[in-house]
Amino acid sequence: MSAPTGETDSLQSKSRQLLESCWSCRLISGAGLMLSGAYVFNAARKIMRTGVLMTPGLVAQITFAGCLTAWGMVVIANPVKNSQDAFKSV
C-alpha cells in the first residue's frame, strides 16, 4: 500500500526546506561530495603516475571526479534559492 501523495509531498518538502535553510547541512554534504571527488581523482592520478596509458576507464574516473566536485560546489552555493531571492527583490 502506498502513502497518500499529500504525506509524501510534505515529507519531501520538509527535507528540502531543511537542506535549503540549514547552512551547516549544506556545508557538510557539499564538502563531503568535494572530498569524494578528490579521492576519486587521486586514485586515477595514482594509476597515471605508474606510466600507464590513458584508458577510457581512467577518463571516465576523472570525469566522475569532476562531476562529484561540481555537485558539491552546487550544494554549497545553492544557486536555485539565490536566484529565486534575486527575482523576488526585482
PyMOL Python script that loads the backbone (N, CA, C, O; Angstrom):
from pymol import cmd

cmd.read_pdbstr("""\
ATOM      1  N   MET A   1       0.832  -1.179   0.000  1.00  0.00           N
ATOM      2  CA  MET A   1       0.000   0.000   0.000  1.00  0.00           C
ATOM      3  C   MET A   1       0.874   1.238   0.000  1.00  0.00           C
ATOM      4  O   MET A   1       1.874   1.312   0.715  1.00  0.00           O
ATOM      5  N   SER A   2       0.500   2.169  -0.777  1.00  0.00           N
ATOM      6  CA  SER A   2       1.293   3.386  -0.862  1.00  0.00           C
ATOM      7  C   SER A   2       0.677   4.479  -0.002  1.00  0.00           C
ATOM      8  O   SER A   2      -0.526   4.503   0.257  1.00  0.00           O
ATOM      9  N   ALA A   3       1.549   5.382   0.430  1.00  0.00           N
ATOM     10  CA  ALA A   3       1.097   6.507   1.243  1.00  0.00           C
ATOM     11  C   ALA A   3       0.386   7.516   0.358  1.00  0.00           C
ATOM     12  O   ALA A   3       0.693   7.630  -0.829  1.00  0.00           O
ATOM     13  N   PRO A   4      -0.554   8.244   0.924  1.00  0.00           N
ATOM     14  CA  PRO A   4      -1.195   9.297   0.132  1.00  0.00           C
ATOM     15  C   PRO A   4      -0.161  10.299  -0.356  1.00  0.00           C
ATOM     16  O   PRO A   4       0.840  10.553   0.314  1.00  0.00           O
ATOM     17  N   THR A   5      -0.411  10.860  -1.522  1.00  0.00           N
ATOM     18  CA  THR A   5       0.578  11.757  -2.126  1.00  0.00           C
ATOM     19  C   THR A   5       0.790  13.006  -1.301  1.00  0.00           C
ATOM     20  O   THR A   5       1.878  13.583  -1.338  1.00  0.00           O
ATOM     21  N   GLY A   6      -0.211  13.445  -0.558  1.00  0.00           N
ATOM     22  CA  GLY A   6      -0.062  14.642   0.269  1.00  0.00           C
ATOM     23  C   GLY A   6       0.994  14.462   1.344  1.00  0.00           C
ATOM     24  O   GLY A   6       1.783  15.370   1.603  1.00  0.00           O
ATOM     25  N   GLU A   7       1.011  13.267   1.985  1.00  0.00           N
ATOM     26  CA  GLU A   7       2.012  12.999   3.025  1.00  0.00           C
ATOM     27  C   GLU A   7       3.407  12.898   2.426  1.00  0.00           C
ATOM     28  O   GLU A   7       4.367  13.413   2.999  1.00  0.00           O
ATOM     29  N   THR A   8       3.524  12.248   1.296  1.00  0.00           N
ATOM     30  CA  THR A   8       4.817  12.094   0.647  1.00  0.00           C
ATOM     31  C   THR A   8       5.367  13.445   0.214  1.00  0.00           C
ATOM     32  O   THR A   8       6.550  13.728   0.403  1.00  0.00           O
ATOM     33  N   ASP A   9       4.520  14.270  -0.361  1.00  0.00           N
ATOM     34  CA  ASP A   9       4.953  15.597  -0.794  1.00  0.00           C
ATOM     35  C   ASP A   9       5.398  16.445   0.386  1.00  0.00           C
ATOM     36  O   ASP A   9       6.385  17.174   0.299  1.00  0.00           O
ATOM     37  N   SER A  10       4.662  16.346   1.492  1.00  0.00           N
ATOM     38  CA  SER A  10       5.036  17.160   2.651  1.00  0.00           C
ATOM     39  C   SER A  10       6.351  16.689   3.251  1.00  0.00           C
ATOM     40  O   SER A  10       7.141  17.509   3.718  1.00  0.00           O
ATOM     41  N   LEU A  11       6.602  15.368   3.246  1.00  0.00           N
ATOM     42  CA  LEU A  11       7.880  14.865   3.760  1.00  0.00           C
ATOM     43  C   LEU A  11       9.029  15.304   2.873  1.00  0.00           C
ATOM     44  O   LEU A  11      10.087  15.687   3.372  1.00  0.00           O
ATOM     45  N   GLN A  12       8.835  15.255   1.567  1.00  0.00           N
ATOM     46  CA  GLN A  12       9.887  15.684   0.653  1.00  0.00           C
ATOM     47  C   GLN A  12      10.134  17.180   0.773  1.00  0.00           C
ATOM     48  O   GLN A  12      11.282  17.623   0.737  1.00  0.00           O
ATOM     49  N   SER A  13       9.093  17.942   0.914  1.00  0.00           N
ATOM     50  CA  SER A  13       9.286  19.386   1.010  1.00  0.00           C
ATOM     51  C   SER A  13       9.944  19.763   2.333  1.00  0.00           C
ATOM     52  O   SER A  13      10.721  20.717   2.375  1.00  0.00           O
ATOM     53  N   LYS A  14       9.653  19.035   3.423  1.00  0.00           N
ATOM     54  CA  LYS A  14      10.299  19.323   4.704  1.00  0.00           C
ATOM     55  C   LYS A  14      11.791  19.048   4.634  1.00  0.00           C
ATOM     56  O   LYS A  14      12.592  19.840   5.130  1.00  0.00           O
ATOM     57  N   SER A  15      12.173  17.926   4.020  1.00  0.00           N
ATOM     58  CA  SER A  15      13.596  17.619   3.913  1.00  0.00           C
ATOM     59  C   SER A  15      14.299  18.604   2.984  1.00  0.00           C
ATOM     60  O   SER A  15      15.453  18.967   3.213  1.00  0.00           O
ATOM     61  N   ARG A  16      13.611  19.029   1.953  1.00  0.00           N
ATOM     62  CA  ARG A  16      14.191  20.014   1.034  1.00  0.00           C
ATOM     63  C   ARG A  16      14.352  21.367   1.722  1.00  0.00           C
ATOM     64  O   ARG A  16      15.365  22.042   1.542  1.00  0.00           O
ATOM     65  N   GLN A  17      13.351  21.759   2.510  1.00  0.00           N
ATOM     66  CA  GLN A  17      13.431  23.017   3.241  1.00  0.00           C
ATOM     67  C   GLN A  17      14.569  22.978   4.254  1.00  0.00           C
ATOM     68  O   GLN A  17      15.266  23.973   4.451  1.00  0.00           O
ATOM     69  N   LEU A  18      14.755  21.824   4.896  1.00  0.00           N
ATOM     70  CA  LEU A  18      15.831  21.702   5.866  1.00  0.00           C
ATOM     71  C   LEU A  18      17.182  21.869   5.197  1.00  0.00           C
ATOM     72  O   LEU A  18      18.056  22.553   5.729  1.00  0.00           O
ATOM     73  N   LEU A  19      17.368  21.248   4.024  1.00  0.00           N
ATOM     74  CA  LEU A  19      18.634  21.373   3.319  1.00  0.00           C
ATOM     75  C   LEU A  19      18.865  22.799   2.838  1.00  0.00           C
ATOM     76  O   LEU A  19      20.001  23.274   2.834  1.00  0.00           O
ATOM     77  N   GLU A  20      17.807  23.484   2.435  1.00  0.00           N
ATOM     78  CA  GLU A  20      17.963  24.856   1.955  1.00  0.00           C
ATOM     79  C   GLU A  20      18.230  25.834   3.092  1.00  0.00           C
ATOM     80  O   GLU A  20      18.979  26.794   2.914  1.00  0.00           O
ATOM     81  N   SER A  21      17.628  25.606   4.262  1.00  0.00           N
ATOM     82  CA  SER A  21      17.762  26.569   5.349  1.00  0.00           C
ATOM     83  C   SER A  21      18.929  26.251   6.282  1.00  0.00           C
ATOM     84  O   SER A  21      19.378  27.135   7.011  1.00  0.00           O
ATOM     85  N   CYS A  22      19.418  25.049   6.279  1.00  0.00           N
ATOM     86  CA  CYS A  22      20.464  24.633   7.224  1.00  0.00           C
ATOM     87  C   CYS A  22      21.838  24.796   6.554  1.00  0.00           C
ATOM     88  O   CYS A  22      22.242  23.968   5.738  1.00  0.00           O
ATOM     89  N   TRP A  23      22.539  25.863   6.908  1.00  0.00           N
ATOM     90  CA  TRP A  23      23.833  26.157   6.301  1.00  0.00           C
ATOM     91  C   TRP A  23      24.845  25.049   6.611  1.00  0.00           C
ATOM     92  O   TRP A  23      25.597  24.633   5.729  1.00  0.00           O
ATOM     93  N   SER A  24      24.868  24.573   7.852  1.00  0.00           N
ATOM     94  CA  SER A  24      25.844  23.541   8.206  1.00  0.00           C
ATOM     95  C   SER A  24      25.558  22.235   7.471  1.00  0.00           C
ATOM     96  O   SER A  24      26.488  21.507   7.124  1.00  0.00           O
ATOM     97  N   CYS A  25      24.277  21.928   7.229  1.00  0.00           N
ATOM     98  CA  CYS A  25      23.939  20.711   6.473  1.00  0.00           C
ATOM     99  C   CYS A  25      24.469  20.795   5.047  1.00  0.00           C
ATOM    100  O   CYS A  25      25.047  19.839   4.529  1.00  0.00           O
ATOM    101  N   ARG A  26      24.265  21.959   4.416  1.00  0.00           N
ATOM    102  CA  ARG A  26      24.766  22.141   3.050  1.00  0.00           C
ATOM    103  C   ARG A  26      26.280  22.107   3.013  1.00  0.00           C
ATOM    104  O   ARG A  26      26.866  21.544   2.089  1.00  0.00           O
ATOM    105  N   LEU A  27      26.923  22.706   4.010  1.00  0.00           N
ATOM    106  CA  LEU A  27      28.379  22.745   4.040  1.00  0.00           C
ATOM    107  C   LEU A  27      28.965  21.348   4.226  1.00  0.00           C
ATOM    108  O   LEU A  27      29.928  20.985   3.551  1.00  0.00           O
ATOM    109  N   ILE A  28      28.398  20.573   5.125  1.00  0.00           N
ATOM    110  CA  ILE A  28      28.912  19.223   5.386  1.00  0.00           C
ATOM    111  C   ILE A  28      28.687  18.315   4.180  1.00  0.00           C
ATOM    112  O   ILE A  28      29.598  17.598   3.767  1.00  0.00           O
ATOM    113  N   SER A  29      27.479  18.341   3.613  1.00  0.00           N
ATOM    114  CA  SER A  29      27.226  17.452   2.478  1.00  0.00           C
ATOM    115  C   SER A  29      28.002  17.891   1.234  1.00  0.00           C
ATOM    116  O   SER A  29      28.499  17.049   0.486  1.00  0.00           O
ATOM    117  N   GLY A  30      28.109  19.201   1.010  1.00  0.00           N
ATOM    118  CA  GLY A  30      28.880  19.686  -0.132  1.00  0.00           C
ATOM    119  C   GLY A  30      30.360  19.380  -0.002  1.00  0.00           C
ATOM    120  O   GLY A  30      31.010  18.981  -0.968  1.00  0.00           O
ATOM    121  N   ALA A  31      30.890  19.571   1.211  1.00  0.00           N
ATOM    122  CA  ALA A  31      32.305  19.257   1.436  1.00  0.00           C
ATOM    123  C   ALA A  31      32.563  17.761   1.298  1.00  0.00           C
ATOM    124  O   ALA A  31      33.612  17.351   0.803  1.00  0.00           O
ATOM    125  N   GLY A  32      31.607  16.951   1.735  1.00  0.00           N
ATOM    126  CA  GLY A  32      31.750  15.502   1.570  1.00  0.00           C
ATOM    127  C   GLY A  32      31.802  15.095   0.117  1.00  0.00           C
ATOM    128  O   GLY A  32      32.598  14.239  -0.270  1.00  0.00           O
ATOM    129  N   LEU A  33      30.949  15.710  -0.692  1.00  0.00           N
ATOM    130  CA  LEU A  33      30.966  15.410  -2.131  1.00  0.00           C
ATOM    131  C   LEU A  33      32.274  15.871  -2.770  1.00  0.00           C
ATOM    132  O   LEU A  33      32.841  15.170  -3.608  1.00  0.00           O
ATOM    133  N   MET A  34      32.753  17.057  -2.372  1.00  0.00           N
ATOM    134  CA  MET A  34      34.001  17.559  -2.936  1.00  0.00           C
ATOM    135  C   MET A  34      35.186  16.685  -2.526  1.00  0.00           C
ATOM    136  O   MET A  34      36.075  16.426  -3.336  1.00  0.00           O
ATOM    137  N   LEU A  35      35.201  16.231  -1.280  1.00  0.00           N
ATOM    138  CA  LEU A  35      36.278  15.340  -0.843  1.00  0.00           C
ATOM    139  C   LEU A  35      36.197  13.981  -1.536  1.00  0.00           C
ATOM    140  O   LEU A  35      37.223  13.362  -1.817  1.00  0.00           O
ATOM    141  N   SER A  36      34.986  13.522  -1.808  1.00  0.00           N
ATOM    142  CA  SER A  36      34.825  12.272  -2.567  1.00  0.00           C
ATOM    143  C   SER A  36      35.404  12.422  -3.972  1.00  0.00           C
ATOM    144  O   SER A  36      36.062  11.516  -4.484  1.00  0.00           O
ATOM    145  N   GLY A  37      35.151  13.573  -4.586  1.00  0.00           N
ATOM    146  CA  GLY A  37      35.711  13.832  -5.906  1.00  0.00           C
ATOM    147  C   GLY A  37      37.232  13.859  -5.882  1.00  0.00           C
ATOM    148  O   GLY A  37      37.885  13.349  -6.792  1.00  0.00           O
ATOM    149  N   ALA A  38      37.797  14.462  -4.822  1.00  0.00           N
ATOM    150  CA  ALA A  38      39.254  14.497  -4.693  1.00  0.00           C
ATOM    151  C   ALA A  38      39.820  13.094  -4.518  1.00  0.00           C
ATOM    152  O   ALA A  38      40.875  12.777  -5.070  1.00  0.00           O
ATOM    153  N   TYR A  39      39.131  12.254  -3.759  1.00  0.00           N
ATOM    154  CA  TYR A  39      39.585  10.879  -3.546  1.00  0.00           C
ATOM    155  C   TYR A  39      39.563  10.090  -4.854  1.00  0.00           C
ATOM    156  O   TYR A  39      40.514   9.373  -5.165  1.00  0.00           O
ATOM    157  N   VAL A  40      38.492  10.220  -5.608  1.00  0.00           N
ATOM    158  CA  VAL A  40      38.386   9.503  -6.880  1.00  0.00           C
ATOM    159  C   VAL A  40      39.453   9.996  -7.852  1.00  0.00           C
ATOM    160  O   VAL A  40      40.061   9.196  -8.562  1.00  0.00           O
ATOM    161  N   PHE A  41      39.685  11.315  -7.888  1.00  0.00           N
ATOM    162  CA  PHE A  41      40.706  11.864  -8.781  1.00  0.00           C
ATOM    163  C   PHE A  41      42.095  11.382  -8.397  1.00  0.00           C
ATOM    164  O   PHE A  41      42.891  11.028  -9.267  1.00  0.00           O
ATOM    165  N   ASN A  42      42.397  11.366  -7.092  1.00  0.00           N
ATOM    166  CA  ASN A  42      43.716  10.898  -6.654  1.00  0.00           C
ATOM    167  C   ASN A  42      43.924   9.425  -6.952  1.00  0.00           C
ATOM    168  O   ASN A  42      45.050   9.010  -7.227  1.00  0.00           O
ATOM    169  N   ALA A  43      42.872   8.628  -6.904  1.00  0.00           N
ATOM    170  CA  ALA A  43      43.000   7.213  -7.258  1.00  0.00           C
ATOM    171  C   ALA A  43      43.365   7.069  -8.737  1.00  0.00           C
ATOM    172  O   ALA A  43      44.192   6.231  -9.097  1.00  0.00           O
ATOM    173  N   ALA A  44      42.750   7.884  -9.586  1.00  0.00           N
ATOM    174  CA  ALA A  44      43.091   7.845 -11.018  1.00  0.00           C
ATOM    175  C   ALA A  44      44.501   8.379 -11.250  1.00  0.00           C
ATOM    176  O   ALA A  44      45.245   7.853 -12.078  1.00  0.00           O
ATOM    177  N   ARG A  45      44.859   9.420 -10.517  1.00  0.00           N
ATOM    178  CA  ARG A  45      46.190  10.010 -10.678  1.00  0.00           C
ATOM    179  C   ARG A  45      47.299   9.049 -10.248  1.00  0.00           C
ATOM    180  O   ARG A  45      48.380   9.021 -10.837  1.00  0.00           O
ATOM    181  N   LYS A  46      47.009   8.268  -9.215  1.00  0.00           N
ATOM    182  CA  LYS A  46      47.990   7.291  -8.749  1.00  0.00           C
ATOM    183  C   LYS A  46      48.282   6.257  -9.843  1.00  0.00           C
ATOM    184  O   LYS A  46      49.425   5.835 -10.017  1.00  0.00           O
ATOM    185  N   ILE A  47      47.247   5.856 -10.573  1.00  0.00           N
ATOM    186  CA  ILE A  47      47.424   4.901 -11.672  1.00  0.00           C
ATOM    187  C   ILE A  47      48.199   5.548 -12.812  1.00  0.00           C
ATOM    188  O   ILE A  47      49.055   4.906 -13.422  1.00  0.00           O
ATOM    189  N   MET A  48      47.905   6.825 -13.108  1.00  0.00           N
ATOM    190  CA  MET A  48      48.593   7.505 -14.210  1.00  0.00           C
ATOM    191  C   MET A  48      50.070   7.708 -13.907  1.00  0.00           C
ATOM    192  O   MET A  48      50.887   7.711 -14.827  1.00  0.00           O
ATOM    193  N   ARG A  49      50.431   7.877 -12.640  1.00  0.00           N
ATOM    194  CA  ARG A  49      51.840   8.091 -12.282  1.00  0.00           C
ATOM    195  C   ARG A  49      52.704   6.866 -12.526  1.00  0.00           C
ATOM    196  O   ARG A  49      53.925   6.984 -12.633  1.00  0.00           O
ATOM    197  N   THR A  50      52.092   5.694 -12.615  1.00  0.00           N
ATOM    198  CA  THR A  50      52.871   4.487 -12.879  1.00  0.00           C
ATOM    199  C   THR A  50      53.297   4.387 -14.332  1.00  0.00           C
ATOM    200  O   THR A  50      54.096   3.522 -14.691  1.00  0.00           O
ATOM    201  N   GLY A  51      52.764   5.278 -15.178  1.00  0.00           N
ATOM    202  CA  GLY A  51      53.156   5.285 -16.582  1.00  0.00           C
ATOM    203  C   GLY A  51      52.190   4.560 -17.492  1.00  0.00           C
ATOM    204  O   GLY A  51      52.486   4.346 -18.668  1.00  0.00           O
ATOM    205  N   VAL A  52      51.050   4.184 -16.971  1.00  0.00           N
ATOM    206  CA  VAL A  52      50.041   3.506 -17.778  1.00  0.00           C
ATOM    207  C   VAL A  52      49.404   4.523 -18.720  1.00  0.00           C
ATOM    208  O   VAL A  52      49.153   5.666 -18.340  1.00  0.00           O
ATOM    209  N   LEU A  53      49.146   4.093 -19.953  1.00  0.00           N
ATOM    210  CA  LEU A  53      48.483   4.972 -20.910  1.00  0.00           C
ATOM    211  C   LEU A  53      47.049   5.244 -20.468  1.00  0.00           C
ATOM    212  O   LEU A  53      46.435   4.448 -19.757  1.00  0.00           O
ATOM    213  N   MET A  54      46.534   6.390 -20.907  1.00  0.00           N
ATOM    214  CA  MET A  54      45.156   6.748 -20.565  1.00  0.00           C
ATOM    215  C   MET A  54      44.194   5.760 -21.210  1.00  0.00           C
ATOM    216  O   MET A  54      44.243   5.523 -22.417  1.00  0.00           O
ATOM    217  N   THR A  55      43.349   5.208 -20.417  1.00  0.00           N
ATOM    218  CA  THR A  55      42.328   4.294 -20.912  1.00  0.00           C
ATOM    219  C   THR A  55      40.966   4.979 -20.766  1.00  0.00           C
ATOM    220  O   THR A  55      40.838   5.955 -20.026  1.00  0.00           O
ATOM    221  N   PRO A  56      39.966   4.475 -21.459  1.00  0.00           N
ATOM    222  CA  PRO A  56      38.628   5.062 -21.285  1.00  0.00           C
ATOM    223  C   PRO A  56      38.137   5.001 -19.840  1.00  0.00           C
ATOM    224  O   PRO A  56      37.383   5.870 -19.402  1.00  0.00           O
ATOM    225  N   GLY A  57      38.559   3.980 -19.104  1.00  0.00           N
ATOM    226  CA  GLY A  57      38.176   3.871 -17.702  1.00  0.00           C
ATOM    227  C   GLY A  57      38.758   4.997 -16.865  1.00  0.00           C
ATOM    228  O   GLY A  57      38.078   5.542 -15.995  1.00  0.00           O
ATOM    229  N   LEU A  58      40.016   5.348 -17.123  1.00  0.00           N
ATOM    230  CA  LEU A  58      40.638   6.459 -16.394  1.00  0.00           C
ATOM    231  C   LEU A  58      39.982   7.791 -16.751  1.00  0.00           C
ATOM    232  O   LEU A  58      39.777   8.642 -15.885  1.00  0.00           O
ATOM    233  N   VAL A  59      39.660   7.962 -18.009  1.00  0.00           N
ATOM    234  CA  VAL A  59      38.985   9.188 -18.429  1.00  0.00           C
ATOM    235  C   VAL A  59      37.621   9.289 -17.744  1.00  0.00           C
ATOM    236  O   VAL A  59      37.233  10.357 -17.270  1.00  0.00           O
ATOM    237  N   ALA A  60      36.902   8.172 -17.696  1.00  0.00           N
ATOM    238  CA  ALA A  60      35.600   8.163 -17.033  1.00  0.00           C
ATOM    239  C   ALA A  60      35.750   8.449 -15.539  1.00  0.00           C
ATOM    240  O   ALA A  60      34.922   9.149 -14.956  1.00  0.00           O
ATOM    241  N   GLN A  61      36.792   7.917 -14.924  1.00  0.00           N
ATOM    242  CA  GLN A  61      37.029   8.136 -13.499  1.00  0.00           C
ATOM    243  C   GLN A  61      37.337   9.611 -13.218  1.00  0.00           C
ATOM    244  O   GLN A  61      36.839  10.173 -12.242  1.00  0.00           O
ATOM    245  N   ILE A  62      38.141  10.226 -14.054  1.00  0.00           N
ATOM    246  CA  ILE A  62      38.471  11.647 -13.869  1.00  0.00           C
ATOM    247  C   ILE A  62      37.234  12.516 -14.111  1.00  0.00           C
ATOM    248  O   ILE A  62      37.014  13.496 -13.400  1.00  0.00           O
ATOM    249  N   THR A  63      36.434  12.160 -15.109  1.00  0.00           N
ATOM    250  CA  THR A  63      35.202  12.898 -15.372  1.00  0.00           C
ATOM    251  C   THR A  63      34.236  12.769 -14.201  1.00  0.00           C
ATOM    252  O   THR A  63      33.607  13.751 -13.807  1.00  0.00           O
ATOM    253  N   PHE A  64      34.115  11.575 -13.647  1.00  0.00           N
ATOM    254  CA  PHE A  64      33.247  11.354 -12.490  1.00  0.00           C
ATOM    255  C   PHE A  64      33.731  12.162 -11.285  1.00  0.00           C
ATOM    256  O   PHE A  64      32.922  12.705 -10.533  1.00  0.00           O
ATOM    257  N   ALA A  65      35.045  12.240 -11.105  1.00  0.00           N
ATOM    258  CA  ALA A  65      35.601  13.036 -10.008  1.00  0.00           C
ATOM    259  C   ALA A  65      35.252  14.509 -10.172  1.00  0.00           C
ATOM    260  O   ALA A  65      34.909  15.181  -9.199  1.00  0.00           O
ATOM    261  N   GLY A  66      35.337  15.005 -11.386  1.00  0.00           N
ATOM    262  CA  GLY A  66      34.960  16.393 -11.647  1.00  0.00           C
ATOM    263  C   GLY A  66      33.484  16.641 -11.396  1.00  0.00           C
ATOM    264  O   GLY A  66      33.105  17.687 -10.871  1.00  0.00           O
ATOM    265  N   CYS A  67      32.656  15.682 -11.768  1.00  0.00           N
ATOM    266  CA  CYS A  67      31.213  15.820 -11.531  1.00  0.00           C
ATOM    267  C   CYS A  67      30.888  15.830 -10.042  1.00  0.00           C
ATOM    268  O   CYS A  67      30.051  16.616  -9.598  1.00  0.00           O
ATOM    269  N   LEU A  68      31.540  14.965  -9.265  1.00  0.00           N
ATOM    270  CA  LEU A  68      31.322  14.959  -7.822  1.00  0.00           C
ATOM    271  C   LEU A  68      31.722  16.294  -7.197  1.00  0.00           C
ATOM    272  O   LEU A  68      31.013  16.832  -6.346  1.00  0.00           O
ATOM    273  N   THR A  69      32.851  16.812  -7.623  1.00  0.00           N
ATOM    274  CA  THR A  69      33.325  18.082  -7.080  1.00  0.00           C
ATOM    275  C   THR A  69      32.375  19.223  -7.455  1.00  0.00           C
ATOM    276  O   THR A  69      32.056  20.070  -6.621  1.00  0.00           O
ATOM    277  N   ALA A  70      31.933  19.241  -8.692  1.00  0.00           N
ATOM    278  CA  ALA A  70      30.999  20.286  -9.125  1.00  0.00           C
ATOM    279  C   ALA A  70      29.670  20.179  -8.380  1.00  0.00           C
ATOM    280  O   ALA A  70      29.080  21.197  -8.019  1.00  0.00           O
ATOM    281  N   TRP A  71      29.202  18.973  -8.150  1.00  0.00           N
ATOM    282  CA  TRP A  71      27.959  18.763  -7.414  1.00  0.00           C
ATOM    283  C   TRP A  71      28.082  19.293  -5.985  1.00  0.00           C
ATOM    284  O   TRP A  71      27.151  19.896  -5.450  1.00  0.00           O
ATOM    285  N   GLY A  72      29.254  19.056  -5.376  1.00  0.00           N
ATOM    286  CA  GLY A  72      29.490  19.580  -4.035  1.00  0.00           C
ATOM    287  C   GLY A  72      29.472  21.099  -4.003  1.00  0.00           C
ATOM    288  O   GLY A  72      28.945  21.691  -3.061  1.00  0.00           O
ATOM    289  N   MET A  73      30.038  21.735  -5.016  1.00  0.00           N
ATOM    290  CA  MET A  73      30.025  23.203  -5.082  1.00  0.00           C
ATOM    291  C   MET A  73      28.607  23.733  -5.251  1.00  0.00           C
ATOM    292  O   MET A  73      28.250  24.759  -4.673  1.00  0.00           O
ATOM    293  N   VAL A  74      27.804  23.035  -6.044  1.00  0.00           N
ATOM    294  CA  VAL A  74      26.428  23.465  -6.251  1.00  0.00           C
ATOM    295  C   VAL A  74      25.623  23.331  -4.959  1.00  0.00           C
ATOM    296  O   VAL A  74      24.816  24.203  -4.639  1.00  0.00           O
ATOM    297  N   VAL A  75      25.837  22.256  -4.225  1.00  0.00           N
ATOM    298  CA  VAL A  75      25.120  22.080  -2.957  1.00  0.00           C
ATOM    299  C   VAL A  75      25.474  23.197  -1.988  1.00  0.00           C
ATOM    300  O   VAL A  75      24.594  23.718  -1.303  1.00  0.00           O
ATOM    301  N   ILE A  76      26.727  23.569  -1.920  1.00  0.00           N
ATOM    302  CA  ILE A  76      27.139  24.639  -1.010  1.00  0.00           C
ATOM    303  C   ILE A  76      26.606  25.985  -1.474  1.00  0.00           C
ATOM    304  O   ILE A  76      26.111  26.766  -0.662  1.00  0.00           O
ATOM    305  N   ALA A  77      26.702  26.268  -2.779  1.00  0.00           N
ATOM    306  CA  ALA A  77      26.298  27.578  -3.292  1.00  0.00           C
ATOM    307  C   ALA A  77      24.784  27.764  -3.307  1.00  0.00           C
ATOM    308  O   ALA A  77      24.298  28.883  -3.148  1.00  0.00           O
ATOM    309  N   ASN A  78      24.030  26.671  -3.498  1.00  0.00           N
ATOM    310  CA  ASN A  78      22.569  26.708  -3.549  1.00  0.00           C
ATOM    311  C   ASN A  78      22.069  27.776  -4.527  1.00  0.00           C
ATOM    312  O   ASN A  78      21.397  28.716  -4.104  1.00  0.00           O
ATOM    313  N   PRO A  79      22.379  27.655  -5.820  1.00  0.00           N
ATOM    314  CA  PRO A  79      22.026  28.709  -6.769  1.00  0.00           C
ATOM    315  C   PRO A  79      20.527  28.855  -7.006  1.00  0.00           C
ATOM    316  O   PRO A  79      20.080  29.936  -7.390  1.00  0.00           O
ATOM    317  N   VAL A  80      19.741  27.813  -6.792  1.00  0.00           N
ATOM    318  CA  VAL A  80      18.300  27.908  -7.028  1.00  0.00           C
ATOM    319  C   VAL A  80      17.683  28.889  -6.049  1.00  0.00           C
ATOM    320  O   VAL A  80      16.918  29.765  -6.454  1.00  0.00           O
ATOM    321  N   LYS A  81      18.001  28.759  -4.772  1.00  0.00           N
ATOM    322  CA  LYS A  81      17.446  29.664  -3.772  1.00  0.00           C
ATOM    323  C   LYS A  81      17.974  31.077  -3.983  1.00  0.00           C
ATOM    324  O   LYS A  81      17.225  32.046  -3.855  1.00  0.00           O
ATOM    325  N   ASN A  82      19.258  31.199  -4.306  1.00  0.00           N
ATOM    326  CA  ASN A  82      19.837  32.528  -4.515  1.00  0.00           C
ATOM    327  C   ASN A  82      19.209  33.226  -5.717  1.00  0.00           C
ATOM    328  O   ASN A  82      18.974  34.434  -5.669  1.00  0.00           O
ATOM    329  N   SER A  83      18.936  32.496  -6.784  1.00  0.00           N
ATOM    330  CA  SER A  83      18.321  33.121  -7.957  1.00  0.00           C
ATOM    331  C   SER A  83      16.866  33.473  -7.678  1.00  0.00           C
ATOM    332  O   SER A  83      16.373  34.488  -8.172  1.00  0.00           O
ATOM    333  N   GLN A  84      16.172  32.654  -6.897  1.00  0.00           N
ATOM    334  CA  GLN A  84      14.790  32.977  -6.540  1.00  0.00           C
ATOM    335  C   GLN A  84      14.743  34.228  -5.675  1.00  0.00           C
ATOM    336  O   GLN A  84      13.843  35.053  -5.836  1.00  0.00           O
ATOM    337  N   ASP A  85      15.704  34.383  -4.755  1.00  0.00           N
ATOM    338  CA  ASP A  85      15.761  35.577  -3.925  1.00  0.00           C
ATOM    339  C   ASP A  85      16.037  36.816  -4.779  1.00  0.00           C
ATOM    340  O   ASP A  85      15.504  37.889  -4.494  1.00  0.00           O
ATOM    341  N   ALA A  86      16.853  36.685  -5.810  1.00  0.00           N
ATOM    342  CA  ALA A  86      17.173  37.812  -6.678  1.00  0.00           C
ATOM    343  C   ALA A  86      15.936  38.256  -7.454  1.00  0.00           C
ATOM    344  O   ALA A  86      15.711  39.451  -7.644  1.00  0.00           O
ATOM    345  N   PHE A  87      15.131  37.281  -7.903  1.00  0.00           N
ATOM    346  CA  PHE A  87      13.915  37.636  -8.643  1.00  0.00           C
ATOM    347  C   PHE A  87      12.859  38.244  -7.739  1.00  0.00           C
ATOM    348  O   PHE A  87      12.064  39.066  -8.194  1.00  0.00           O
ATOM    349  N   LYS A  88      12.829  37.862  -6.474  1.00  0.00           N
ATOM    350  CA  LYS A  88      11.857  38.423  -5.538  1.00  0.00           C
ATOM    351  C   LYS A  88      12.151  39.896  -5.268  1.00  0.00           C
ATOM    352  O   LYS A  88      11.226  40.679  -5.052  1.00  0.00           O
ATOM    353  N   SER A  89      13.431  40.281  -5.278  1.00  0.00           N
ATOM    354  CA  SER A  89      13.778  41.655  -4.956  1.00  0.00           C
ATOM    355  C   SER A  89      13.524  42.605  -6.125  1.00  0.00           C
ATOM    356  O   SER A  89      13.472  43.820  -5.932  1.00  0.00           O
ATOM    357  N   VAL A  90      13.364  42.062  -7.339  1.00  0.00           N
ATOM    358  CA  VAL A  90      13.140  42.913  -8.516  1.00  0.00           C
ATOM    359  C   VAL A  90      11.716  43.381  -8.598  1.00  0.00           C
ATOM    360  O   VAL A  90      11.356  44.105  -9.526  1.00  0.00           O
TER     361      VAL A  90
END
""", "prot")
cmd.dss("prot")
cmd.show_as("cartoon", "prot")
cmd.util.cbc("prot")
cmd.orient("prot")
